Amino acid sequence: MLKLRGITKDFNGFRISDISFDVEKGDYFILLGPSGAGKSLLLETIAGLVHPGSGTIELNGKDITRAPIQQRKVGLVFQDHAIFPHMKVKKNLAYALHGQSNENIRRKIRSMSAGLGIEDMLERYPSTLSGGELQRVALARTLIQEPEILLLDEPLASMDSRLKAEIRALLRQIHRGGQTIMHVTHDYEEALSLGNRIAVMESGRILQTGTPDEVFRHPKNGFVAHFIGIKNFIPATVRTGDGLACAETPGNMKIRLTGGQENEKGFVMIRGEDIVLSIEALDSSASNVFHGIVDEITATPNGFDICVDAGEKLHALVTGISRDKLNIREGMKIWLNFKATAVKFIEE
């Protein structure tokens, strides 16, 4: 439905470079990356607020690279909503339908306000609305124009967790209704909960594109891995001399794994929840057993991140009960245990 090919743009000393990807009809496409990666600039380029220096943009087979914004069937919802403050909600929606018959405008406002749950807000001014209500109105004003693709710039930024859950549910509802969506965010949990396709962007470039499973389980490089919360992503070289494959790291750790070819270079990736900590060496089937010193303990929403220096710094994720039971504290000696099957090797 949407095709970008070789999009490059210089803007105020920043550059997005050689951006290419497709968004299919019915996709919920997430553009994921840190602040300053160029996500919003790319969104504005698709919307027609800025024109690329080179490359092409097609929407449903039509080249819109240089088309003015009013001739593109795209709808852009800004992070700050951009609702007219001097108009009531009803007037804001009607303004988006300028030129249509009064009956058509009334019918569309009635249908859209019912669908997005804003019927009781139509006679109110934007200044009287909460953040969640403003977001609903901004979505309604854009969707009422029936865009072929809805572009969202950080729609959940600066919202509390309750409000985020409410707007996520609304976005899922809009998507289930058949709306194609492209959504910019820096929050990987948001990307995972909403998107069926994800592109990871950093420093003006797309680093990886795929399904959530492809991106989150098989990151292609260290930036993607660390950005999506995988801390154990270590450069390594495969050695198979003793008949059992292991990955040798710069810190001289030899991590057992399944697969890999002799002298193959890449990275080993281990999820923190796959590492078991113990005070004594365990008698278990784990083929990776290392002794180290607890370097740092950090609370997370899912428990505690225990960073252990065992030649390389490895991060284990444990529950509060496990931390207390083992009496884990910084500076203590501890054992790390994990299976070879828990180790993923990613070619360089």
Steps between C-alpha positions, in 0.01 A plus 500: 500500500779741598844463339808699594808460285834667573356793696773746600446841660733758656326720755663744744828309510331158532470239226269207440675276252390238247172404672314217326210288627141397417182535704228258388129576511366414846842517668564653840854611416720625785798729441705440815809689611650738756438875508695671225502196270308684226164327546285814505686652204431183301132513597475864390668407170235233439225748592638764260600764756856473366624359170789252478828593339495171310296179482135424431179454699208307352152461649281234337714508186491880465822702530438763770864600554437863400123513544366773734368381836134566408529261205627209711251264658696493823400616846762626745433528875763717666640433846349830625161417337481837311131551587362851434457642854237763403264240347279252678567133426209484257642795301847339500354188338288702255802707395669181376198447267504849350313512169266207562125530544359579844313170506814306413697685768233429766486132404877454512538685831221289653660175381859592591417640844305183584780275379768680705284569805503880485126575458486681834799722409363654180387826664814539712812708434840327484620680815241305704618158377745259663804363315318180410193690378719728286664196345160354411393829341827525304451147370136569414584820311758313290302180444187689395692594183526127417876483444646196328775493762498652851834643617548530878788697653567370856126482583556357849784728610456676837199285598471308826473120488118496538450746217753318280302178543179681403644655183676174403163326515349775283781469243451122484129560441574745217746253345254210525254716309735478200704819539864479388717669765862617518598585857821668622625416850814460713331243728575138403223364728253725316633367169465141615143546623367674188702431186491213254803646318790693655786705354780600738655838421818661634701804386288547187523140378280189515698225674246217491148435375279199574225353712517560878621140541779546244620828648467417870626142485761545228649851515754554224747714692598630840304825478173321425563244776578760766219730392237227535633409845735206430811569706694180435619559144872428487742484205644150460676256267386138463751226588430132430844347563395262781191379315264720700421846367572794723511875452821664618455859621752785533498437878610137439166348594421179310124478470357166384237525228330290235606553138752738351800449272870512593635857513160647422475850649186652646322551830358279771164602642363365830174612659534604861213274608687195363791545744468325838701638793622285790729527802661162421567333165184310401480136399282561195482452124625854442816484289593860577613550859702808594622655823486878538451798727178700527578838348164675520137438603224696326125486561287451186123469441549120472731440796869574551778524245812342651817597312779246561860545387623157388754614243214662311219683677190281483156610612262258674136585566370365833192550713507686829442167680807347334713803577403485868534120522856513361572820696652649184704813563761695309853365531403141588617195305230312310453228238324546165339200333334480158447242227666497159153515346444835675787652300420646158788568264446784252740526208689823464 
